[in-house]
């Protein structure tokens, strides 16, 4: 099978440093990497994310691996369900499938509040996503641990708990993530 297309989907604050590492590493290994800019912070809506996905719809398919961070996870999977698009693989970084409240962050809370999977979407995911992995940590400063821990079960992904890596965004200090590169090579 051909090398997959790597499709990177960022979350609330935009493209995390770790995505630049993925882009450089995968391009060096001759993967095609797509790293769009989605809406950020209080500009985030499902329709806003979907309009960006629409621009890349022809790149999403059975030879695509999506690597998504935080809010980018639920947006990616909802888009696949809405458009009945099957992909080769999916790697979640700090993903969640239900709303949560973070004290003192009304900006984030208002964006997260409407985000949840429907029963139909959860049932459909297993037929749309080939191999799925959910990576999360015990010291995430954004998403509550119990929400992170439930996500692999909600989406039918392999549970990949890694202690001490935080939310995997800018505050985590994570600049390289070879584990994700290894997983992509297995998919």
N, C-alpha and C positions, 0 to 999 in steps of 0.2 A: 504494500500500500504506500502511496505517496506520503511525503512528510505532511503533517497536518498544518492547516492555517491556525495560527495562534491569535486569538481575539481577546484583547485585554479590555475589561470594563471596570472603570474606576467608580468610586463612591462619592460621598458627600463633599469632601474637600478637594476633589480633582485627582489628578494623576499622582499616585504615591511614588516615592523614590524607587521602591522595589520594582515598579513597572519598567523603569528605565533599565534596570539590571536585566529583567526578563527580555526586553526588546534587544538589547545588545547581545546577550547570550544566545538567544534563539536565532537571531539574524546571522551571527557568527557560524552557527550550525546549519545555515541555509534554510531556515523556516521562513515562511512569509508571516510577518507580524503586523497586525492591525491594532492601532491604539487610538481610538477616537476620543474627542473631547465631548463629554456629556454635560448637561446642566449641573451646576454645583449649588450647594447650600440651599438657601430659601427659594432658588429658582427651580429646584427639582420637582418634577411632576412625572407621573407615568407617561403621559402623552409626550412630554419633552424628551424623555429617554427613548421612547418608541420612535419618534421622528428621526433621531440620530441612527438608531438601529436600521430604520427603513433605507437609509443611504448605503448600507452595507449588506442588505438582505441577500444579495447574490453571493456573498462571501460566507454566508452561514449555511452549513450543510453537513453531510456525513463525513467530511474530512476536516471539520473544524473542532478545535478545543477552545472552550471559553475559560479564561481565568478571570474571576471577578472578585472585587473587593467590596466588603460591607454592603451598602445599599445597591451596588451594582449587581449583586447576586440575585436578589428577588426580581429586579428589573429584567435581567437576562432571561431568567426562567419563565417569567410571565410572558415575555415577548415570544419565546419559543412556543409556548402553549397557544397563545393567541393566533400565531401564524402556522401552527402545526409543522414546525421545523425540527428535524432530528439532527443531532450533532454527535460526533465521535466521542467527545469527552468534555468533562466539566470539572474545574477545580475552584472551590470556594475558599476565599480568605476572609475570615470573620463574618460569615454569612448568617442571616437570620430570616425566618419565615413568618414572623409575627411582630406586631408593634410592641414597643417597650417605651418606658419613660426614663429619661436621664435627668436627674434633679439639676435645676439651674440652666438647662439647655432647651428653652422653649422653642428656639429656632429649629433645632434638630427634631424635637418631639413633634412639631407640627408637620414635618416632612415624613416622619416615620409612621405617624398615626394611621394613615389609610393603607399601609402596606401589609398585606397578608395574602396567603395563597387560598384559593377556593378549594373545596373538596375535589371538584373536577380537575383542577390544575394539578393537585397532588397525585391524583390517580393517573394522569396523563404523563407525568414526568418520566416514569420508568420506561415508557416506550419511546420517548424523545431523546433521552440522554444516555449515551453508551456507558462508559465508565465514569463514575462520579466520586469525588473526594471532597471532604469538608475539613479544612484546617482551621483550628481555633486554639485559643490559649486560655490560661487561668488568670492572666493579669490584663485583660482587655479593659481599657478605661472608658469605652463607649457602650458596647453591647454587654448586658448582664450574662454571667456565665451560664445560668440555667437556660437562657434563650439560645446561646451558642451551642450548648450541649444537645439541645433538641433538634437542631437544624439537620444533622445527617439523617436522622430518622424520618423527618418530615419529607425530605427530598430523595430518600433511598440512596444515600451516599456512604462511602467508606468513612468511618470516623477516624480523623487524623488529629488527635489532641497532641499539641506540642507546648509544654510549659514554658513560660517566660518570654514569649515573643510578642505580647501585647496585642494591639489592634492591627498591627502590621502596616500602619500608616506612618506619617512623618514623625510622630512622637515616640514611636517604638524604637527608632534608631536602626531598624532592620534595613540593611542596604544590599544584602545578597541573600538568596534563598535557594540553595542548591537542591533542597528536598523537592521543590516544585519542578525543577528541571528534570530530576530523576523520575517523578511521576509522569510528566509529559512523555518521556521516552518509553514508559510502560504502556501508555494508552494506544 
